[in-house]
């Protein structure tokens, strides 16, 4: 294939336009190393970034990063395909328990729970009865998209659909996608995620035995803006103001406008599903704490009317929540005596702390460290780092001993083509860990340094996290042993509950607005002590 390229631009846009590369997963920063190409002829001089990312022998053989290299003369290249490790997509929800005794969160999960949380396209519990009323819940994640078709009355799951977020071709983090939208790719980003949702609807339509009451989508603020086609530039620069952060209600026809003749849309219409049902987009608290966190707090009963000192009751639904046998959260009275810390870690780290009277929320940029880099997923990184520390191969400053510092630690996969866990992987984990730990401490300080009785880890990361390993490297403080519980995909659970309560008029936009407005949002970047805590927690040690 012969391609034409301008010498002033990088190779990446040309490869993307011609379908020769899946995407720029780090947003063109050269961080992920997954856009490697080999110049067979006409190799340009390597940039400083390429010299730091690629080995000297690789550079001599013509290997370069497509996102930074700029060919100046005619050249011949070979696309180097890197195999991406599949990321587990969690759809499970764990009930909140009063007594927690966990050394490793993995011991709290059954084999069936783990396997059912993986990407699946088959119905979990398809209803055979006619005239069932359904809620479609959507967890719109930066990395993954999970959808469920659930009975509005019983909460039972009729079908589940999951896939990787196709927007990843424009970067794995929200800042890269915001930048892509600013550069004119906003409509393409919207169509990509709408196409994924339509594919889920196409699967669900095969198992429908009644009507769809509504669909409710929960995602971070940037993902919701891109889904709705809103201008996202204000989310990427100070003062970081969303275009809209309240509950949004539109029709499915409005959401999928312009895609009526797409392959995904025709597939859905061809099997009888209309686009006249309402779609709710979960409200956000700030530019950094989005609808996925609001939905998660709602599902756990933490976004409740107990905030009011005077005993007022905003909204309509009350109480905290526990999971019933049919998979639905049942709201129970909240004692208000226990301080709860809620953490949802992924490419972004969102956190909330509440003592039953007050709630404070914040977020920190974790980058790809907790999601992984296509070879080692985030929870494996933490467990591996903890083992290296315990064996003395890695010290508390994050330095690997020789020869591992130069070569990395080889990880075998049983196929003879394992990968290397390198010094740069440890550094990225250190930075993400330090930011999260500093954020947790600031929330605790702002709340008045109460005793934290329960730590709820949400999402796929928390579901598989080895708590003991997290304590070993200092991601979580040592006193949290025995207080940590994985609660699963609370964003998906909350999307269902919000959709159910809104469609049944048990909750309204005014009630949600009053609850989210009570949450105090902290911008860590504006706090002087954040930098000091960040530097303190760069150290990899239990504390």
Secondary structure, DSSP 8 states (H G I E B T S, - for coil): ------TTS-SHHHHHHTTSS---TTSSSS-S---EEEEEES-----HHHHHHS-HHHHHTTEEETTT----S--EEEE-------------B----S----S-GGGGS-HHHHHHTS---S-SS---SSSEEEEEEEEE-SSEEEEEEEETTT--EEEEEEEE-GGGGG-SSHHHHHHHIIIIIHHHHHHHHHHHHHHHHHHHHTT-SEEEEEEEEEE-HHHHHHHHT---GGGSSTT---S--S-EEEEHHHHTTT-TTSHHHHHHHHTT--S-SEEEE---SSSSS-HHHHHHHHHTT-SSGGG-TT----SS--SEEEE-TTS-EEEE---S-SEEEEEEESSEEEEEEE-SS-EEEEEEE-GGGTT--SSS-HHHHHHHHHHHHHTTSB-TTS-B-TTHHHH-EEE--SSS--EEE-HHHHHHHHHHHHHHHHHHHHHHHHTTS--EEEEEEEHHHHHH--HHHHHHTTSS-GGGTTTEEEEE-HHHHHHHHHHHHHHTTSS-HHHHHHHHHHSEE--GGG-HHHHHHHHHTTS-S--
